[in-house]
Amino acid sequence: MHVAIGLVVLVASAASLAALARRFGISEPLVLTLAGVVASYLPHVPEVHPDPEVILLGFLPPLLYTSAIRTSLVDFRANARTIALLSVGLVLFSTFAVAAVVWWLLPVPLAVAVALGAVVAPTDAVAATGIARRIGMPRRIVTILEDESMFNDATALVTVRTAIAAAAGTVSVWKAGGDFLLAAGGGAAVGIVVAYLLAMLRRRITDPVLDTTLSFLAPFVAYLPAEGIQASGVIAVVTCGMVLGHGAPVWQSAASRIAERTNWRTIQFILESVVFLIIGLQMRAIIEGAWGSGLDHRSLIVAAVAVMLAAMLSRPLWVFPVTVLSRKLGLSNADVPLSHPLVVSWAGMRGVVTLAAVLLLPADTPQLPVLKLLALVVVAGTLLLQGTSLSWVVRRLHVRGPSRAENALQKANLLQQATAAGLAELEKHITPDTPPAVVESLRDRVTGRTNAAWERLGRSESELATPTAEYRRLRLEMLRAERETVLRVRDSGGADYEILQYVLSRLDLEESMIDRFDETEEERVEPLAAPAAADSCEHLQAAPLLLEPNEPDECKECLAEGLTWVHLRMCVSCGHIACCDSSVGNHATKHYGSTGHPVMRSVEPGEAWRWCYVDELLG
């Protein structure tokens, strides 16, 4: 009973604190960790001693899986070299940088120092990308940080286990290298095999409940066999999740995808919140253990500060030289500003893997209480220093993500392409017996969805309510009245329970299908620039509506640099074709920067809008 009550209090406290942090726009990992530290000093709060197997098996696989299924396999391939340099090269560099400091300051063997270095080397996806998405970093930076933090866990855990074996005198350099290759290759192979076996089952399952149950098993089905053959369970889970996420639109039904997405978001929220609260709750016991370890207190404080600084500084010391070298060798885009690697360097917060890895150290490890303290100092210190200042660094460096106008244009364009394909397919299947009302209803449904996206671009300051928004508002009011009527019938006993449930489920389904605006506060209060605003822009007024492009329908800069564009734009001054802001090259904006030509227009099918770089207006 006491255990059950403790778990309920732990989960409820973690969820409440995380919700409070979201409400005020504060870093959730930081708030939860600090709250755990404060709670650890309160009377009647028991000490928390998590089992390493509970963290490694109960927390790590599902957390990695829920991130992996939302990760773009296409973006990963495009940034594979950068991700490998960070998730393998940087982890090993940080490991030995921290190990050198620990070996110099503390009376521990080199292998133990390396183990601690590997413990604090991997970054945490939750801490970094939560901030990245909130402050609007470029998508490529967010992708790199997410994918790095998933794969660097494997490098760190393999290095920790190798260092522990070396401390016991049971490993050689050649064996360590072989173990690492087996961990990486074997983990990837297991993940791919498991993913395709699960995909074969998913093709035959149409029940969302059964499919979601299978999804809950996926991270463990990938993790356990990989660990059983001494491969990396982490890489197996990440690989399996990325493959399943990429193939989900083909292998799963729409209802299954919605159910899976909702359930995994809930699991992720609970596990992440509990983990960071546990990190803080351990602080008091670990501090007291290290304080009474017999090590001089001054030396202990110096070691804690030095290890934290080594963990933080090793990241830029690796990122910048590698970036410069890659550019000189022609392996990376030389046009990417140096502010981007600076942001990546500062986004080095630690989290759940450090907590799990430090618990792997054997009980007879020299200075174990001190090593645990150093690990938690790195977690808390990076969350406090880097977590709170990352948004300030991004603003000072003027690093901006894709504009909301560009995002809205892409959504509208993609929906328009899908709608055109759907309408074309509809025309193929219309027969003389098809009722015209049915055809008209289908056309209205799909064109209304596309029109809603374009309305989002065209609304003005004085007309925030679009026709689609009005439809949505009025239909929701109607559904509320319909539901109240059904509930009155239920309460009066006027219908069978099964009939009532059927009608209520139909109303719920329709309400869930009503398209909603993005629920960010920014989009609710700040409309996108409307076409009417073009009347005040002399550049848009002077620019021609039509112009023949002077090049084929492709971005020559992207082709020269080996990049892939998302959408194409044309300069209306010279007819130059270049890629959009969401493309890696961002050549349309760079063309404006080099020529000063103020207006470009879209050359995508069905789009006739123009953009003024000077006044930042859409026309």
C-alpha positions as CSV (number, residue, x, y, z in Angstrom):
1,M,0.0,0.0,0.0
2,H,2.8,2.4,0.8
3,V,4.5,1.7,-2.5
4,A,1.3,2.3,-4.4
5,I,0.6,5.6,-2.6
6,G,4.2,6.7,-3.2
7,L,3.9,6.0,-7.0
8,V,0.6,7.9,-7.2
9,V,2.1,10.9,-5.4
10,L,5.3,10.8,-7.6
11,V,3.3,10.7,-10.9
12,A,0.8,13.3,-9.7
13,S,3.5,15.6,-8.5
14,A,5.6,15.2,-11.7
15,A,2.6,15.8,-13.9
16,S,1.4,18.9,-12.0
17,L,4.9,20.5,-12.0
18,A,5.4,19.8,-15.7
19,A,2.0,21.3,-16.5
20,L,2.9,24.4,-14.4
21,A,6.2,24.7,-16.3
22,R,4.3,24.6,-19.6
23,R,1.9,27.2,-18.4
24,F,4.6,29.7,-17.8
25,G,6.9,28.7,-20.6
26,I,9.7,27.4,-18.4
27,S,11.9,24.4,-19.1
28,E,10.1,21.4,-17.7
29,P,13.3,19.3,-17.0
30,L,14.7,22.2,-15.0
31,V,11.6,22.8,-13.0
32,L,11.1,19.1,-12.2
33,T,14.8,18.6,-11.2
34,L,14.9,21.7,-8.9
35,A,11.5,20.7,-7.4
36,G,13.0,17.2,-6.7
37,V,16.0,18.7,-5.0
38,V,13.9,20.9,-2.8
39,A,11.5,18.0,-1.9
40,S,14.5,15.8,-1.0
41,Y,15.2,18.1,1.9
42,L,11.7,18.2,3.2
43,P,10.7,16.0,6.2
44,H,8.8,12.8,5.6
45,V,10.0,12.6,2.0
46,P,11.6,9.2,1.6
47,E,14.9,8.7,-0.2
48,V,14.7,7.5,-3.7
49,H,17.0,4.7,-4.9
50,P,15.9,3.6,-8.4
51,D,17.1,0.2,-9.6
52,P,19.3,0.6,-12.7
53,E,17.3,-2.1,-14.5
54,V,14.1,-0.2,-13.9
55,I,15.5,2.9,-15.6
56,L,17.3,1.0,-18.4
57,L,14.4,-1.3,-19.2
58,G,11.3,0.5,-17.9
59,F,12.1,4.1,-18.9
60,L,14.7,4.2,-21.6
61,P,13.2,2.0,-24.4
62,P,9.7,3.7,-24.4
63,L,11.2,7.2,-24.2
64,L,13.6,6.5,-27.1
65,Y,10.8,4.8,-29.1
66,T,8.3,7.6,-28.8
67,S,10.9,10.1,-30.1
68,A,12.0,7.7,-32.9
69,I,8.5,7.2,-34.3
70,R,8.2,10.9,-34.8
71,T,11.6,11.3,-36.3
72,S,11.9,11.9,-40.1
73,L,14.0,9.1,-41.7
74,V,14.4,11.4,-44.7
75,D,15.9,14.2,-42.6
76,F,18.1,11.7,-40.8
77,R,19.6,10.5,-44.0
78,A,20.2,14.1,-45.1
79,N,22.1,14.9,-41.9
80,A,23.6,11.4,-41.2
81,R,27.2,12.6,-41.4
82,T,26.7,15.4,-38.9
83,I,24.7,13.2,-36.6
84,A,27.4,10.5,-36.6
85,L,30.1,13.1,-35.8
86,L,28.1,14.2,-32.8
87,S,26.6,10.9,-31.5
88,V,29.9,9.0,-31.8
89,G,32.8,11.4,-32.2
90,L,31.6,14.0,-29.8
91,V,30.6,11.4,-27.2
92,L,34.0,9.8,-27.2
93,F,35.8,13.2,-27.2
94,S,33.7,14.3,-24.2
95,T,34.2,11.0,-22.5
96,F,38.0,11.3,-22.5
97,A,38.0,15.1,-21.8
98,V,36.0,14.5,-18.6
99,A,38.0,11.4,-17.8
100,A,41.3,13.4,-17.9
101,V,39.9,15.9,-15.4
102,V,38.5,13.2,-13.1
103,W,41.8,11.2,-13.2
104,W,43.8,14.3,-12.5
105,L,41.6,15.5,-9.5
106,L,40.4,12.3,-7.9
107,P,42.1,9.2,-6.6
108,V,40.5,6.8,-9.1
109,P,41.8,4.4,-11.8
110,L,41.8,5.7,-15.4
111,A,39.1,3.1,-16.4
112,V,36.8,4.5,-13.7
113,A,37.4,8.0,-14.9
114,V,36.5,7.0,-18.4
115,A,33.3,5.3,-17.1
116,L,32.3,8.6,-15.5
117,G,33.2,10.5,-18.7
118,A,30.9,8.2,-20.7
119,V,28.1,8.6,-18.1
120,V,28.0,12.4,-18.5
121,A,28.8,12.6,-22.2
122,P,25.3,12.0,-23.9
123,T,22.9,14.9,-24.2
124,D,19.2,14.6,-23.5
125,A,16.6,15.0,-26.3
126,V,13.8,16.2,-24.0
127,A,15.8,19.1,-22.5
128,A,17.2,20.4,-25.8
129,T,14.4,20.0,-28.3
130,G,11.7,21.1,-26.0
131,I,13.4,24.5,-25.8
132,A,14.3,24.3,-29.5
133,R,10.7,23.9,-30.7
134,R,9.4,26.5,-28.2
135,I,11.7,29.3,-29.4
136,G,11.6,28.4,-33.1
137,M,15.0,27.1,-34.1
138,P,15.7,26.2,-37.7
139,R,14.4,22.7,-38.5
140,R,17.8,21.3,-39.4
141,I,19.1,22.2,-35.9
142,V,16.1,20.6,-34.2
143,T,16.6,17.4,-36.3
144,I,20.3,17.2,-35.5
145,L,19.7,17.7,-31.8
146,E,16.9,15.1,-31.7
147,D,18.7,12.4,-33.7
148,E,22.1,13.0,-31.9
149,S,20.5,12.6,-28.5
150,M,18.9,9.3,-29.6
151,F,22.0,7.7,-31.0
152,N,24.6,9.1,-28.6
153,D,22.9,7.1,-25.8
154,A,24.1,3.9,-27.4
155,T,27.7,5.2,-27.7
156,A,27.7,6.3,-24.1
157,L,26.3,3.0,-22.7
158,V,28.6,0.8,-24.7
159,T,31.6,3.0,-23.5
160,V,30.4,2.8,-19.9
161,R,30.2,-1.0,-20.0
162,T,33.6,-1.3,-21.7
163,A,35.2,0.9,-19.1
164,I,33.7,-1.1,-16.3
165,A,35.1,-4.3,-17.9
166,A,38.4,-2.6,-18.3
167,A,38.4,-1.6,-14.6
168,A,38.0,-5.3,-13.8
169,G,40.8,-6.2,-16.2
170,T,38.7,-8.2,-18.6
171,V,38.9,-6.2,-21.8
172,S,41.5,-5.2,-24.4
173,V,41.5,-2.4,-26.9
174,W,40.7,-4.7,-29.8
175,K,37.9,-6.3,-27.9
176,A,36.5,-2.9,-27.0
177,G,36.5,-1.9,-30.7
178,G,34.8,-5.2,-31.7
179,D,32.2,-4.7,-29.0
180,F,31.4,-1.3,-30.3
181,L,31.0,-2.4,-33.9
182,L,28.8,-5.3,-32.7
183,A,26.7,-3.0,-30.6
184,A,26.1,-0.6,-33.5
185,G,25.7,-3.0,-36.4
186,G,23.9,-5.7,-34.4
187,G,21.5,-3.2,-32.8
188,A,20.6,-1.7,-36.2
189,A,20.1,-5.1,-37.7
190,V,17.8,-6.2,-34.8
191,G,15.9,-3.0,-35.1
192,I,15.3,-3.4,-38.8
193,V,14.2,-7.1,-38.5
194,V,11.9,-6.4,-35.6
195,A,10.4,-3.4,-37.4
196,Y,9.5,-5.4,-40.5
197,L,8.1,-8.3,-38.5
198,L,5.9,-5.9,-36.7
199,A,5.0,-4.2,-40.0
200,M,3.8,-7.6,-41.4
201,L,1.5,-8.0,-38.3
202,R,0.2,-4.4,-38.6
203,R,-0.8,-4.9,-42.2
204,R,-3.3,-7.6,-40.9
205,I,-4.5,-5.7,-37.9
206,T,-7.3,-3.2,-38.3
207,D,-8.4,-2.9,-34.7
208,P,-6.8,0.3,-33.2
209,V,-6.7,-1.3,-29.7
210,L,-4.8,-4.3,-30.9
211,D,-2.5,-2.2,-33.0
212,T,-1.7,0.2,-30.0
213,T,-1.0,-2.9,-27.8
214,L,1.5,-4.1,-30.4
215,S,3.0,-0.6,-30.5
216,F,3.5,-0.7,-26.7
217,L,5.4,-4.0,-27.1
218,A,7.6,-2.7,-29.9
219,P,10.4,-1.0,-27.9
220,F,10.8,-3.9,-25.6
221,V,10.7,-6.5,-28.4
222,A,13.5,-4.6,-30.1
223,Y,15.5,-3.8,-26.9
224,L,15.6,-7.3,-25.3
225,P,16.9,-9.4,-28.2
226,A,19.6,-6.9,-29.0
227,E,20.8,-6.8,-25.4
228,G,20.7,-10.6,-25.4
229,I,23.2,-10.8,-28.2
230,Q,25.4,-8.1,-26.6
231,A,24.3,-5.6,-29.2
232,S,23.0,-2.1,-28.4
233,G,19.3,-2.2,-27.3
234,V,19.2,1.6,-27.7
235,I,20.1,1.5,-31.4
236,A,17.7,-1.4,-31.9
237,V,14.8,0.7,-30.4
238,V,15.7,3.8,-32.3
239,T,16.1,2.0,-35.6
240,C,12.9,0.1,-35.1
241,G,11.0,3.2,-34.2
242,M,12.3,5.2,-37.1
243,V,11.4,2.5,-39.6
244,L,7.9,2.0,-38.2
245,G,7.3,5.7,-38.0
246,H,8.3,6.1,-41.6
247,G,6.1,3.3,-42.8
248,A,3.1,4.0,-40.6
249,P,1.0,5.8,-43.3
250,V,1.2,2.6,-45.3
251,W,1.2,-0.1,-42.6
252,Q,-1.4,1.3,-40.2
253,S,-5.0,2.5,-40.5
254,A,-5.7,6.1,-39.8
255,A,-7.5,5.2,-36.5
256,S,-4.5,3.2,-35.4
257,R,-2.1,6.1,-36.1
258,I,-4.2,8.5,-34.2
259,A,-4.6,6.2,-31.2
260,E,-0.8,5.4,-31.2
261,R,0.1,9.1,-31.4
262,T,-2.1,10.0,-28.5
263,N,-1.1,7.1,-26.2
264,W,2.6,7.5,-26.8
265,R,2.4,11.3,-26.1
266,T,0.8,10.5,-22.8
267,I,3.4,7.8,-21.9
268,Q,6.2,10.2,-22.9
269,F,4.9,13.0,-20.8
270,I,4.5,10.8,-17.7
271,L,7.9,9.0,-18.0
272,E,9.9,12.2,-18.8
273,S,8.3,14.1,-15.9
274,V,8.9,11.3,-13.4
275,V,12.5,10.8,-14.5
276,F,13.5,14.4,-13.9
277,L,11.8,14.5,-10.6
278,I,13.6,11.3,-9.6
279,I,16.9,13.0,-10.6
280,G,16.2,15.8,-8.1
281,L,15.0,13.5,-5.4
282,Q,18.3,11.7,-5.3
283,M,20.3,14.8,-4.8
284,R,20.2,15.0,-1.0
285,A,21.2,11.3,-0.4
286,I,24.0,11.6,-3.0
287,I,25.4,14.9,-1.6
288,E,25.4,13.5,1.9
289,G,27.1,10.3,0.7
290,A,29.8,12.2,-1.2
291,W,30.2,14.7,1.7
292,G,31.0,11.8,4.1
293,S,33.2,9.9,1.7
294,G,36.4,11.0,3.3
295,L,37.4,13.2,0.4
296,D,38.4,16.7,1.2
297,H,35.4,19.0,0.8
298,R,37.3,21.6,-1.1
299,S,38.6,19.0,-3.5
300,L,35.0,17.7,-3.9
301,I,33.7,21.1,-4.8
302,V,36.6,21.8,-7.2
303,A,36.1,18.4,-8.9
304,A,32.3,19.0,-9.3
305,V,32.8,22.4,-10.9
306,A,35.7,21.2,-13.1
307,V,33.8,18.1,-14.4
308,M,30.7,20.2,-15.2
309,L,32.9,22.7,-17.1
310,A,34.7,19.9,-18.9
311,A,31.4,18.4,-20.0
312,M,30.1,21.8,-21.2
313,L,33.3,23.0,-22.9
314,S,34.1,19.8,-24.7
315,R,31.1,20.2,-26.9
316,P,32.2,23.5,-28.6
317,L,35.8,22.3,-28.6
318,W,34.6,19.5,-30.8
319,V,31.9,21.1,-32.9
320,F,33.8,24.2,-34.2
321,P,37.0,22.4,-35.4
322,V,34.9,19.7,-37.0
323,T,32.7,22.2,-38.7
324,V,35.6,24.2,-40.1
325,L,37.4,21.0,-41.2
326,S,34.2,19.7,-42.9
327,R,33.8,23.0,-44.8
328,K,37.4,22.9,-46.0
329,L,37.0,19.3,-47.2
330,G,33.8,20.2,-48.9
331,L,31.8,17.8,-46.8
332,S,29.3,20.4,-45.5
333,N,27.5,23.5,-46.7
334,A,29.8,26.4,-46.4
335,D,26.9,28.9,-46.4
336,V,25.5,27.7,-43.1
337,P,26.2,30.6,-40.7
338,L,28.6,29.9,-37.7
339,S,25.7,30.9,-35.4
340,H,24.2,27.4,-36.1
341,P,27.1,25.4,-34.7
342,L,27.3,27.8,-31.8
343,V,23.7,27.0,-30.9
344,V,24.3,23.3,-31.3
345,S,27.4,23.7,-29.0
346,W,25.3,25.3,-26.3
347,A,22.4,22.8,-26.5
348,G,24.2,20.3,-24.4
349,M,21.8,19.6,-21.5
350,R,22.1,16.1,-19.8
351,G,19.2,14.0,-18.5
352,V,17.8,10.5,-18.3
353,V,20.7,8.5,-19.8
354,T,23.2,10.0,-17.4
355,L,20.8,9.0,-14.6
356,A,20.6,5.4,-15.9
357,A,24.3,5.1,-16.7
358,V,25.6,6.2,-13.4
359,L,23.5,3.5,-11.7
360,L,25.4,0.9,-13.8
361,L,28.6,1.6,-11.9
362,P,29.4,-1.4,-9.6
363,A,29.0,-1.0,-5.8
364,D,32.8,-1.6,-5.3
365,T,33.8,1.3,-7.7
366,P,36.3,3.6,-5.9
367,Q,34.7,6.9,-4.8
368,L,31.3,5.8,-6.0
369,P,29.3,8.4,-3.9
370,V,31.6,11.1,-5.3
371,L,31.1,9.9,-8.9
372,K,27.3,9.9,-8.5
373,L,27.5,13.4,-7.2
374,L,29.6,14.6,-10.1
375,A,27.1,13.0,-12.6
376,L,24.1,14.7,-11.0
377,V,26.0,18.0,-10.8
378,V,26.5,17.8,-14.5
379,V,22.8,17.1,-15.1
380,A,21.6,19.9,-12.8
381,G,24.2,22.3,-13.9
382,T,23.6,22.0,-17.6
383,L,19.9,22.2,-17.1
384,L,20.3,25.3,-15.1
385,L,23.0,27.1,-17.0
386,Q,22.4,26.0,-20.6
387,G,18.7,25.2,-20.3
388,T,17.8,28.7,-19.0
389,S,20.2,30.6,-21.4
390,L,19.7,28.7,-24.7
391,S,16.7,30.8,-25.7
392,W,18.7,34.0,-24.9
393,V,21.7,32.7,-27.0
394,V,19.3,32.0,-29.9
395,R,17.8,35.4,-29.8
396,R,21.2,37.2,-29.5
397,L,22.5,35.3,-32.5
398,H,19.4,36.0,-34.5
399,V,18.9,32.4,-35.4
400,R,15.4,32.1,-36.7
401,G,13.3,29.1,-37.7
402,P,11.0,29.0,-40.7
403,S,8.5,31.8,-40.7
404,R,4.9,31.1,-39.9
405,A,3.9,32.5,-43.3
406,E,6.3,30.0,-45.0
407,N,4.9,27.1,-42.9
408,A,1.3,28.1,-43.7
409,L,2.1,28.4,-47.4
410,Q,3.7,24.9,-47.4
411,K,0.6,23.4,-45.6
412,A,-1.7,25.1,-48.1
413,N,0.3,24.0,-51.0
414,L,0.6,20.3,-49.9
415,L,-3.1,20.2,-49.1
416,Q,-3.9,21.6,-52.5
417,Q,-1.8,18.9,-54.2
418,A,-3.6,16.2,-52.2
419,T,-7.0,17.8,-53.0
420,A,-6.2,17.9,-56.7
421,A,-5.3,14.2,-56.6
422,G,-8.4,13.3,-54.7
423,L,-10.7,15.2,-57.0
424,A,-9.0,13.6,-60.1
425,E,-9.6,10.2,-58.6
426,L,-13.2,11.1,-57.8
427,E,-13.8,12.0,-61.5
428,K,-12.5,8.6,-62.5
429,H,-15.0,6.7,-60.4
430,I,-18.2,8.7,-61.0
431,T,-20.8,6.6,-62.8
432,P,-24.1,7.5,-64.3
433,D,-25.8,6.0,-61.2
434,T,-23.8,8.2,-58.8
435,P,-26.1,10.8,-57.2
436,P,-25.0,14.3,-58.0
437,A,-25.6,15.4,-54.4
438,V,-23.0,12.8,-53.2
439,V,-20.4,14.1,-55.7
440,E,-21.1,17.7,-54.7
441,S,-20.8,16.8,-51.0
442,L,-17.4,15.1,-51.6
443,R,-16.1,18.1,-53.6
444,D,-17.2,20.6,-51.0
445,R,-15.5,18.5,-48.2
446,V,-12.1,18.4,-49.8
447,T,-12.1,21.9,-51.3
448,G,-13.3,23.3,-48.0
449,R,-10.3,21.7,-46.2
450,T,-7.9,23.4,-48.7
451,N,-9.7,26.7,-48.6
452,A,-9.3,26.8,-44.8
453,A,-5.5,26.6,-45.3
454,W,-5.5,29.5,-47.8
455,E,-7.9,31.5,-45.6
456,R,-5.3,31.2,-42.8
457,L,-2.9,33.1,-45.1
458,G,-5.4,35.7,-46.3
459,R,-7.1,36.9,-43.0
460,S,-6.4,40.5,-42.0
461,E,-6.1,42.4,-38.8
462,S,-9.7,43.5,-39.0
463,E,-11.1,40.2,-40.1
464,L,-9.8,37.4,-37.9
465,A,-12.8,35.1,-38.3
466,T,-12.6,33.2,-41.7
467,P,-15.6,31.4,-43.2
468,T,-14.0,28.0,-42.1
469,A,-13.5,29.3,-38.6
470,E,-17.1,30.4,-38.4
471,Y,-18.3,27.0,-39.7
472,R,-16.1,25.4,-37.0
473,R,-17.5,27.6,-34.2
474,L,-21.1,27.1,-35.2
475,R,-20.8,23.4,-35.7
476,L,-19.2,23.0,-32.3
477,E,-22.1,24.9,-30.7
478,M,-24.5,22.6,-32.6
479,L,-22.7,19.5,-31.4
480,R,-22.8,20.8,-27.8
481,A,-26.6,21.2,-28.0
482,E,-27.0,17.7,-29.6
483,R,-24.9,16.1,-26.9
484,E,-26.9,17.8,-24.1
485,T,-30.2,16.5,-25.7
486,V,-28.8,13.0,-25.8
487,L,-27.7,13.2,-22.2
488,R,-31.1,14.4,-21.1
489,V,-32.6,11.4,-22.8
490,R,-30.1,9.2,-21.0
491,D,-30.8,10.7,-17.6
492,S,-34.6,10.2,-18.1
493,G,-34.1,6.5,-19.1
494,G,-35.7,7.1,-22.5
495,A,-33.3,4.9,-24.5
496,D,-31.2,1.8,-24.1
497,Y,-27.6,2.3,-23.0
498,E,-26.1,0.7,-26.1
499,I,-28.1,3.0,-28.3
500,L,-27.0,6.0,-26.3
501,Q,-23.3,5.0,-26.5
502,Y,-23.6,4.6,-30.2
503,V,-25.1,8.1,-30.7
504,L,-22.6,9.7,-28.3
505,S,-19.7,8.1,-30.1
506,R,-20.9,9.4,-33.4
507,L,-21.0,12.9,-32.0
508,D,-17.6,12.5,-30.5
509,L,-16.2,11.2,-33.8
510,E,-17.6,14.2,-35.7
511,E,-16.2,16.7,-33.2
512,S,-12.8,15.1,-33.3
513,M,-12.8,15.4,-37.1
514,I,-13.4,19.1,-37.1
515,D,-10.2,20.8,-38.2
516,R,-8.7,23.2,-35.6
517,F,-6.3,26.0,-35.7
518,D,-2.8,25.4,-34.3
519,E,-3.2,26.2,-30.6
520,T,-0.1,28.3,-30.0
521,E,-0.8,31.6,-28.3
522,E,1.2,33.4,-31.0
523,E,-1.1,32.2,-33.8
524,R,-4.2,33.1,-31.9
525,V,-3.3,36.7,-31.4
526,E,-1.0,37.6,-34.3
527,P,-2.5,37.0,-37.8
528,L,-0.3,36.4,-40.8
529,A,0.2,39.2,-43.2
530,A,-2.8,39.6,-45.5
531,P,-2.8,40.2,-49.2
532,A,-4.5,43.6,-48.5
533,A,-1.3,44.8,-46.9
534,A,0.4,44.7,-50.2
535,D,-1.3,47.9,-51.1
536,S,1.1,49.7,-48.8
537,C,4.2,48.1,-50.3
538,E,5.8,49.9,-53.2
539,H,8.0,46.9,-54.1
540,L,5.0,44.6,-54.5
541,Q,3.1,47.3,-56.5
542,A,6.1,47.8,-58.9
543,A,6.9,44.1,-59.3
544,P,5.5,42.4,-62.4
545,L,2.8,39.8,-61.8
546,L,4.2,37.5,-64.5
547,L,7.8,36.9,-65.6
548,E,9.4,34.2,-67.7
549,P,12.1,32.3,-65.7
550,N,15.5,32.5,-67.2
551,E,16.4,28.9,-66.0
552,P,14.8,25.5,-65.9
553,D,12.4,24.6,-63.1
554,E,15.2,23.7,-60.7
555,C,17.5,25.2,-58.1
556,K,20.9,25.3,-59.7
557,E,22.6,26.1,-56.4
558,C,21.1,23.0,-54.8
559,L,22.2,20.8,-57.7
560,A,25.7,22.2,-57.4
561,E,25.9,21.6,-53.7
562,G,24.2,18.2,-53.7
563,L,21.2,19.4,-51.8
564,T,17.5,18.7,-52.2
565,W,14.9,21.6,-52.3
566,V,11.4,21.6,-50.8
567,H,9.8,24.3,-52.9
568,L,11.0,26.6,-55.6
569,R,10.7,30.4,-55.8
570,M,11.5,32.9,-58.6
571,C,12.9,36.4,-58.4
572,V,10.5,38.7,-60.3
573,S,13.4,41.1,-61.1
574,C,15.6,38.7,-62.9
575,G,13.8,35.4,-63.2
576,H,16.3,33.5,-61.1
577,I,14.9,30.2,-59.7
578,A,16.0,29.2,-56.1
579,C,14.8,27.1,-53.2
580,C,12.5,28.3,-50.3
581,D,13.3,29.0,-46.7
582,S,12.4,25.5,-45.6
583,S,15.0,24.0,-47.9
584,V,18.4,23.3,-46.6
585,G,20.1,25.7,-49.0
586,N,17.7,28.6,-48.5
587,H,18.9,30.0,-51.8
588,A,15.9,32.3,-52.5
589,T,16.7,34.4,-49.5
590,K,20.4,34.3,-50.2
591,H,19.7,35.5,-53.7
592,Y,18.0,38.5,-52.2
593,G,20.9,39.1,-49.9
594,S,23.4,39.1,-52.8
595,T,21.3,41.1,-55.3
596,G,18.9,43.2,-53.3
597,H,16.0,42.2,-55.6
598,P,13.1,42.8,-53.3
599,V,10.3,40.5,-54.5
600,M,10.1,36.8,-55.2
601,R,7.1,34.7,-56.1
602,S,6.2,31.0,-55.8
603,V,6.5,28.9,-59.0
604,E,4.7,25.9,-57.4
605,P,1.5,24.7,-59.2
606,G,-1.6,26.5,-58.1
607,E,0.3,29.2,-56.2
608,A,0.2,32.9,-57.2
609,W,1.5,34.7,-54.2
610,R,4.5,37.0,-54.0
611,W,6.8,38.0,-51.0
612,C,8.6,41.3,-50.4
613,Y,11.8,40.8,-48.4
614,V,12.2,44.5,-47.6
615,D,8.8,45.1,-46.0
616,E,8.2,41.4,-45.2
617,L,4.7,41.4,-46.7
618,L,2.8,38.8,-48.6
619,G,0.9,39.8,-51.8
